[in-house]
Amino acid sequence: MVRPLRELHGYQLEATDGLVGHVTDVYFDDDQWSVRYLVVNTGSWFDAREVLISPKALGAADGETRTIAARLTRKQIELSPSVDFNRTVGAPYGAMTYGAGKELARPYEAGDPHLRSSREVIGYHLRATDDTLGHVEDVVIDDETWTIRYLAVDTSNWWFGGHVLISPRWIRAVRWPERLVELAVTRDVIKHSPTWKPTFPITQAYEDSLHDYYRLRQAWSVDRRSNEAPLEPRRE
């Protein structure tokens, strides 16, 4: 299911032997736009400990029970590598191993400059090809493939009450030191895209209308690179 990350906050991991911890954040690859780790708090309010869990060890999220199935025991999750907040997001972590040494994520011996926290990107400003607009208010995730499908953008400081979804395919660059996302389309294209209400679910019909809109408008884009990979509606 496609859902904003804020909906996943607080979901518990259902290990093979019981519930453990809850989701607080994700680390994603800003080149592939895929979730690399879930950050899970396995402690209590007075003894918080956040660990990194690879999506390779997880199933899909269950909205009714607010749980995510994990192919790990409670002990394996509790002993997973901790998040070191003294490091930069792209700083090196050791190999991610669980239990008897089964590796579920590749090691980062030299660090990974593409590894980013969703906490970091939320609040970034956006700049279209012709002017600035809005800021990132959330990250939208497909919890079956664990990819980032959209950035949820609040444009209310530009036009009244506007909330839109931006596909990573329409992002030209993310300038992390400047806290800025550069888009490959004009503000007018964004303004007339199908609006999204944060309280509404992201349905297949909405996604189809969104991708159809951009597929039709891309011929008018001032950035010709956006015409190289047409956006097609996702088909099941």
C-alpha positions in Angstrom: 0.0 0.0 0.0 1.1 3.5 -0.7 1.0 5.7 2.4 2.7 8.7 3.9 5.5 7.9 6.3 3.7 9.6 9.2 1.1 6.8 9.1 3.8 4.3 9.7 5.2 6.1 12.8 4.3 4.1 15.8 3.7 0.8 13.9 5.1 -2.1 15.9 7.3 -4.9 14.5 5.8 -8.3 14.8 8.7 -10.6 15.2 8.5 -14.4 14.9 8.0 -14.6 18.7 6.0 -11.5 19.5 5.7 -7.7 19.2 8.8 -5.5 19.6 9.6 -1.8 19.2 7.9 0.8 17.0 8.9 2.7 13.8 10.3 6.2 14.2 12.0 7.0 10.9 13.4 5.5 7.7 16.8 5.9 6.0 16.5 6.0 2.2 18.8 6.0 -0.8 18.5 9.4 -2.5 19.8 8.0 -5.7 17.5 5.0 -6.1 14.8 6.5 -3.9 14.4 3.2 -2.0 14.1 2.6 1.7 17.3 1.1 3.0 16.4 0.9 6.7 13.6 1.3 9.1 14.5 3.0 12.4 12.9 1.1 15.2 12.8 2.2 18.8 13.1 -1.0 20.9 13.4 0.7 24.3 11.0 2.5 26.7 10.4 6.2 27.2 13.3 6.3 29.8 15.6 3.9 28.0 15.2 4.6 24.3 17.3 2.6 21.9 16.9 3.0 18.1 18.1 0.2 15.8 18.3 -0.2 12.0 16.2 -2.9 10.3 16.5 -3.8 6.6 13.3 -4.0 4.6 14.7 -7.4 3.3 13.7 -8.8 6.7 10.2 -7.3 6.6 6.8 -8.0 5.1 4.1 -5.4 4.3 2.5 -3.2 6.9 -0.9 -4.1 8.3 -3.0 -1.0 8.7 -5.7 -2.7 10.9 -3.2 -4.0 13.5 -0.6 -1.3 12.9 2.1 -3.9 12.7 4.8 -4.8 10.3 5.8 -8.5 10.0 9.5 -9.3 10.5 11.3 -12.5 9.7 13.4 -12.0 12.8 13.1 -12.9 16.5 12.6 -10.2 19.2 16.2 -10.8 20.3 17.6 -10.4 16.8 15.8 -7.0 16.5 16.9 -5.8 19.9 20.5 -6.7 19.0 20.4 -5.0 15.6 22.9 -2.2 14.9 22.0 1.0 16.8 21.6 4.4 15.2 24.5 6.6 16.1 23.2 10.2 16.1 26.8 11.5 16.5 27.5 10.4 12.9 26.4 12.1 9.7 23.6 10.3 7.9 26.0 8.9 5.3 28.7 7.8 7.8 29.8 4.1 7.7 28.0 1.3 9.5 29.2 -2.2 9.9 27.6 -5.2 8.1 24.0 -5.7 9.1 23.9 -9.3 10.6 21.3 -11.0 12.6 21.5 -14.1 14.8 23.7 -16.7 13.2 25.3 -14.2 10.9 22.7 -14.1 8.1 23.4 -10.9 6.4 20.3 -8.9 5.3 22.0 -5.7 4.1 25.3 -5.0 2.4 28.1 -3.4 4.6 29.0 0.2 4.4 32.7 0.1 5.2 33.4 3.4 3.5 30.2 5.2 4.3 27.3 5.9 1.9 26.8 9.5 0.7 23.3 8.6 -0.7 22.0 7.4 2.7 19.5 9.9 4.1 17.0 10.2 6.9 13.5 11.1 6.2 13.7 13.4 9.2 16.3 15.4 7.2 14.3 16.0 4.0 11.1 17.0 5.7 11.0 20.8 5.8 13.2 21.2 2.7 12.1 24.0 0.3 11.3 23.3 -3.3 12.3 25.3 -6.4 10.7 24.8 -9.7 12.5 25.8 -12.9 11.0 29.3 -12.7 10.6 30.0 -9.0 10.3 28.6 -5.5 7.3 26.9 -4.0 6.3 25.2 -0.8 8.2 22.7 1.3 8.4 18.9 1.8 5.9 17.9 4.5 6.2 14.1 4.3 7.6 11.1 2.4 5.2 8.7 0.7 6.3 5.1 0.8 5.1 1.9 -0.9 5.2 -0.5 2.0 5.2 -3.6 -0.2 8.3 -2.7 -2.4 9.7 -0.3 0.2 10.3 2.4 -2.4 9.7 6.1 -2.1 6.9 6.9 -4.5 6.4 10.6 -3.8 7.4 13.6 -1.8 4.3 15.2 -0.2 4.5 19.0 -0.7 2.7 21.8 1.2 2.4 24.8 -1.1 0.1 26.8 1.1 2.7 29.6 1.3 2.4 30.0 -2.4 -1.3 29.4 -3.1 -4.1 28.8 -0.6 -4.3 25.3 0.8 -2.4 23.5 -1.9 -1.0 20.0 -1.2 0.5 18.0 -4.0 2.6 14.9 -4.6 5.9 15.0 -6.5 7.4 11.9 -8.0 11.2 11.5 -7.6 11.3 11.3 -11.4 10.4 15.0 -11.5 13.3 16.0 -9.2 16.3 17.4 -10.8 18.5 17.5 -7.8 18.5 17.6 -4.0 20.9 20.1 -2.6 21.4 18.9 1.0 23.6 21.7 2.3 21.0 24.2 1.1 18.0 22.2 2.3 16.5 22.5 -1.2 14.8 20.2 -3.7 15.1 21.4 -7.3 12.4 20.3 -9.7 12.5 19.8 -13.5 9.1 21.4 -14.1 7.6 24.8 -13.8 5.4 26.1 -11.0 2.4 26.2 -13.3 2.7 22.5 -13.9 2.8 21.8 -10.2 -0.1 24.2 -9.5 -2.5 22.5 -11.9 -1.5 18.9 -11.0 -4.2 16.8 -9.3 -4.5 18.0 -5.7 -4.0 15.7 -2.7 -5.6 15.9 0.7 -3.3 14.5 3.5 -6.3 13.0 5.2 -7.4 11.0 2.1 -5.9 7.6 1.1 -3.7 7.5 -2.1 -5.8 5.3 -4.3 -4.9 3.7 -7.6 -7.3 6.0 -9.4 -5.6 9.0 -8.0 -2.2 7.7 -9.0 -3.3 7.0 -12.5 -4.7 10.6 -12.8 -1.5 12.0 -11.4 0.8 10.1 -13.8 -1.5 10.8 -16.8 -1.4 14.5 -16.0 2.4 14.6 -16.0 2.7 12.3 -19.1 0.5 14.8 -21.0 2.2 17.9 -19.6 5.8 16.8 -20.0 5.9 17.9 -23.6 5.5 21.4 -22.3 8.2 21.1 -19.7 11.0 23.6 -20.0 13.5 20.8 -19.1 13.9 18.5 -22.0 15.4 15.8 -19.9 12.0 15.1 -18.4 10.9 13.9 -21.8 13.4 11.0 -21.9 11.5 8.8 -19.5 7.7 9.2 -19.9 5.7 8.7 -16.8 3.1 5.9 -17.4 0.2 5.0 -15.2 1.1 2.1 -12.9 -0.8 -1.0 -13.9 -1.4 -4.0 -11.6 
